[in-house]
Structure formats: structure tokens, C-alpha cells
Amino acid sequence: MSTLLTRRKLITGLGLGGSSLMLSGCDPLGSSPKFEEMVLSSGNWLSYRVHRLIGSDALAPEYSASEMSPVFRTNGNTMPDSADYQRMASENFANWQLQVDGLVSTPKSYSLAELRNMPARSQITRHDCVEGWSAIGKWTGVPLALLLGEVGLKPQARYLVFHCADTFGLGTKYYESIDLVDGYHPQTIIAYGMNDEVLSVGHGAPIRLRVERQLGYKHAKYVMRIEAAADLASIGLGKGGFWEDSSGYDWYAGI
């Protein structure tokens, strides 16, 4: 088990004195008015700032194969109700494409085969769900930083928005977002494999986001498009994600 200092332990140690963190060492993203309105006023600023103090490259704990959970439950949607998605699934996603666009210099689309032929990273990590359960699994995929390098982010880009195929029956496509610090983190991958097998539909096929330093609802499944954006105000209700908009979840879900 890793002895890495966790966000929760550090918060406990900081106590009320942690309020000074908001006033010192702020990066341009953390000091922007839109960011403060979305994150700082929502009460999760301490989580965000502590992770940034730990370091942008601090790693989530990784585990051995012997520690993998015998059962890794599915959660949330397990089959999008989109007819287009179901058709692509029936074709083993042979005609599926991932779009990477928005504030980029060279928008690109990738087939599943192209993603699988790119340099890959595998990691065995613990998935922590906001509902209170955890499981350890192995994920394989393309480092998101590699895709960002190919498309070239424009200077105005501050966030990455993941547009998905599922709707939760509400007519609004699921979406999530992260900032560029997490986007370039070495453990942030676009996963197409799980436990040395092809990612299953129940777990988000053909690809899902793995952003290992955050809670499970940030790990968007059924990703169809990655959009680089300057802000989140025009996406959904502007709070950064489906559950953030609909249920008041924190935008930054660091663990």
C-alpha cells in the first residue's frame, strides 16, 4: 500500500488554517472569476488547492495484480439508450469515432483501432464511488496528454469537456469536465481496456475517462467527444458536469 500523502489526511491536518491556501500561490486558473464562482464558492476549493499544493504530477496509489478486486461492479448507465450508440456497439465499434475539437489548432477524429495503436499506459488503481464503495481494477488506454499534444490546445483553453452517449433518461447527454492540470496528468488516460480485456459496454465501451485522483462520477463513460473550452458557462447548466448540474455534486472531486 502506498504511503502517499492523501488529500483527506492533509485536509485533516490543516484544519481551519487551510483558509490561507486560497490566498497564496494561486495559478491563473485558480484566480479567474469564473473559476472562483464555480469552485471556490461551492465549498470544494480546499480539495482543489490541496491537490495543487501536493503537486500536479503527484500520483494516485497503484496496486499489484494480486490486489485487484474479484468483482468490479458496473454503476450508473450500463447501456446508453441512443440508437446510434447501440448500432455501433452491435458492430463492435468498427465505425465509431472520437472527436477532439473546440479550442484546438488541429481538430482530429480517431477510430478505436487508431487509439489502440497509439502508445498506451496500463495502471492498477482504486475506483472510489461517491456512493461509498470501492474496487481495484486495471485500466489500459491512451494518455490524454498524447491526444492533446496532437491537436494542439489554443492559449484560451482552460478545461476539457467529455461529451458522452448516455442520457440517464433525462434527454440530456452526460458530460463531465476537468482542468488542464488533470488533463495532462500522467495517470489520466482514455481507457479502452479493463483487467486485460476489451472494455465492456457496462463499464463504458468503447472508451471511458480515467482521472485517477478524483471520485468515480468524474470518470465519464461512453465518451464520444472531447472539447477544449475556455469556460463551462455555456455547457449544461454551467457547473461542470451532469451530476454537478442536477444534484449539486462538487465539480472538483479530489481524493
Beta strands, then each sheet from edge to edge (+ up, - down):
strand 1: 97-102
strand 2: 108-111
strand 3: 121-128
strand 4: 134-143
strand 5: 159-164
strand 6: 175-179
strand 7: 189-194
strand 8: 197-198
strand 9: 208-210
strand 10: 223-229
sheet 1: 2+ 1- 10- 5+ 6-
sheet 2: 3+ 4- 7+ 8-
sheet 3: 3+ 4- 7+ 9-
end
